[in-house]
Amino acid sequence: QQYKYAGNYLDRREALEYFAKNKLSDLSLGLNDKYYGLRLLTLENLEQQNGYTVPSVLKVVEEMAVKDPNKKVQAKAIEILAKMNDTKYLPLFEKYVNDSSYSVAGAALEGLISLNPENALALANKYRNDALGKLGDVVADIILQNATEEDFNFLFNHFKDEALSEEKIESAFKFENYLITFTNPDNVRKGVDEIMKFRAQLSQQDRSGLDPIFKEGFNRISAAQQANGNTELANYINGLLK
């Protein structure tokens, strides 16, 4: 009743947050809210609680994955269906992987990969030339798992263009691990310099907490370059974080 008779946005949000906190089934009422932000909030909470597996809820999520008017909501619904690992959603994923929204396309690619993980790299390479936003993040993650030095330009540009966020911190650590495998000193230096540019954008508090992890990665990159005979570059990397 609290939600049904809540007229304004704040009251409805408060009701949905109460349902989520108390793990009440009434949370699913928010899937039909007129405001996309509350539909998205509802999906996110149902995802955290695995509440989307209830048949009546799943049916609504399936409908949202096909026709929700908001692309962020549609993408989240597709992300949830991707977790199901159900081949019945394969046509849906194949359709929306070419969507004009990178969020929707990225979510659909996650679905395709979950159903066909052995083909993940082939799928990522297929979509890498159009990979921006969520789609770019999914593609970059897959390519990083199988990366060679030939992938440097794509991965470097993806990291450089990624918006400042918690996700980019994770990307920085993955990018460091990638650079450890390199023999090309020019690209290694270019890569570590880009990581340092990102580090400079962080707050002093964040830098203090993250520097030990950055330093550990730089030490490993430096050791690899030393082993390759690139002493000058190894010393340069060692001097970046004192």
N, C-alpha and C positions, 0 to 999 in steps of 0.2 A: 504493500500500500504506500509505503514511504516514497517509492520511485514513481508509481503510477499517478500520484496526485501532486508530484513536484512539478511546478510550472516552469521555473527558470533553470538555466544551465547549472548554476552553482548547487542548487538543491538536488538536481539529478546526479551531478557528479558526486556529491557527498553521499547520496544513497548507494551509488555503485561502489564507491570506495568502502563503504560499510559492508556491503555484500561480499566484496573481495576479501576484506580482512577477516571476516567470519566464515568464509568459504560457504556462502549460501548459494543455492541454485538460482535464486532470483537475479544473480549477476547477469545471467544470459539475457535478461530484459534489455540490457544496454546494446545488444546487437542490432536492435531496430531503432535506436535513437536517431532523431532527425539531424543531430549534429555529428559530423564525422569524427571529431576529437573524442567523443564519448564512445562511439563504436570502436575506435582504435584502442582506447583505454580498456574496454571490455575484452577485446580480443587478446590484448597483452596479458591481462590477468587470467583469462581462461587458459592461455598458453602456459603460464607459470604453474597453474594448478592442475594441468592436464584435464581441465574441465571440458575441452572440446570433444572428448571421446564419447560423451553422452549422445546417443543417436539423434535426439531432437535438436541438440545444439550443433552437432556436426552437419546436419542438413542445412541449417542457416549459414554456417561457415562456407559450405560448398556453394551456396547461392551468392554469397558475398564475393567469393573468389572469381565468379563469372561476371557479376553485374553491379557490384558496388560502384557508385558514381565517383568516389574518391580513390585516387590511385594508391595512396598510402594504406588505406584500409584494405583495398583489393590485394595489395602486395602482402600485407600481414596475413590475410586469409589464405593466400597461396602458400606462404611460408609454413603455416600450420598444417596444411594438407601435405606438404612435402615431408613432414615428420611422420606421416602415417605409413610411408613406404608401401603404398597400395597402387598396384598397376592400373587400377581403374581410372586414376587421375593422369595417366600418361598423355592422353589426347589434350587435356587441359594444359599441362606443362608445355607440350610441344606447340600449342597455339600461342601461349602468352610469352614464350621465350623471345618472340619477335615483337613484343609490344613496344610502343613508342616511349612508354615510361620505363626508365632504367630500374626503378624499384620493382615494378611488376616483372620485368624481364629477368632480373637477378633472382627473384624468388622462384620463378619458373625454372631457371637453370639449376637452382638448388634441388628442386624436385626431380629433374631429369637425372642429376648426379646421384641422388639418393636411391633411385631405381636402377641405375646403371653405373656404379662407381668405377668399374674397370674401363669405362669409356670416358671418364671425367676429363682427362687431358685432351682428348680429341674434341670434346665439346667446348672446353675452354679455349682451345686454339681457334675453333670455328668462330667464336664470338669475340675474340680479343680485339679485333679492329673496331668494334663498336662499343667497347667496354668502358663505360663511364658510370659513375654513381654506384648503386648497389650491384649492378651487373659487373662493373669493373672490379669491385671488391671480391666478388665470388670468383671471377676469372683469375685475378691476381693470386688469390689464396691457392687455387689449384695449380697454377703454373709454378708458384714458389715451392710447392711440394716436389716438383719434378724438374726444377730449373737448371739450365745450363748457362754458361756465359753468354750464349747467343740471345738469351732472354733479357739481357741487362737493360737495354733501352726501354723496353715495355715496362719492366718492373721499376726502374728508376723514375720514369715519368709518372707512373701511377702513384708511387710514394710521394714524389714532389708535389703533385697536384691534389693529394688527399687533404681534406679539410682538417684543421686543428681539432682533435677530439681524442677521447680515450682510445678509440679504435686505432688512431694513428700511432699511439704509443706502442701498441701491440705490433703494428706494421713495422715500426722502427726496429724492434727486437728481431723480428723475422728477417728484415732486410740485412741486419748485421750478420745473422747466421748464414745468409746467402753469400755475403761478401767473403766469408772465411774460405770459401771454395775456389776463389778466384786466383788466376795467374796474371791477368792483365792489370798491371799496376795503375794505369791511367784511370780505369773504371773503378778500381778500389778507392783511389783518392777522391774521385768524384762522388762516390757513394758515401764515404765517411764524412766528407764536407757537407753533403746534403743532410745527413743525420745531425750534424752539429748545428746547421741552420734551423732545423726543427727544434732542437734542444733549446736554442736561444729564444724561441717563441714561448716556451713554457714559463710558468711562474717560478720564482725563486724557491718556493716551498716544494713544487713538483720536481724541480731539478735536483734539489737536495735528496729527495727520496729515490729518484730514478738514476742518479749518476753512478751508483755502484753497479747497476745492471748494465748501463751503457759502457762503463769502464771494463767490465768483464768481457763484453763483446769485442771492444776495441783491442783488449789484450790478446784475444784469440786471433783476431784479424792480423794484428802486428806479428804474432808468432808465426802465422802461416806465411806472411811476406818475408820474414827473416829466413824461414826455411827455404823459400824460393830464391834467396840471395838478394832480395830487395831491401838492403839494410837501411838505406836513406828513407824509404817509405815507412818501414817498420818504426824507425825513430820518430818520424813525423806523427804517426798515429799514437805512439806512446806519449807524445807531448801534448796531445789535445785535451786530455783531462788529467790534471795533476792531483 
